């Protein structure tokens, strides 16, 4: 029975964020037009499934560790 209901979250594969990607850092306390721009410096994949869950992001105000759910990828680095 549970397999008949489609789950919306994580139902399709998305590319892992990678070092060099340009992102918007989502901040719930500021409006969308004020989110800071950042560049991913490092990624930290999960040991179990290899998916990136946390990334180190460099912005003009400093370097932060942010969950990928709080990052909006604008431009991907081509490898």
Residue, then its C-alpha position, 0 to 999 in steps of 0.5 A: x500500500x505505501x508504495x502506491x503513493x508517490x513521494x515528492x521529496x527526493x523522488x528524482x536524481x539531482x546532480x550533487x553540488x560541486x566545488x566552484x558552483x555559484x550559489x545563492x545562500x538561502x536565509x529565512x530571515x531576509x527577503x529573496x532579493x537580499x540573499x547573498x551570492x557565494x561560491x562553493x569551496x568544499x563539499x562533504x558527502x554522506x558516508x552511506x550514500x555519497x550524496x552531498x549534504x553540507x557544503x562550505x560556501x564563501x561569500x563576501x561576508x565570510x565562509x560558512x558551512x551550509x546544508x545543500x537544502x539552503x543553497x540555490x545553485x545558479x551556475x554549475x562548474x563544467x568538468 
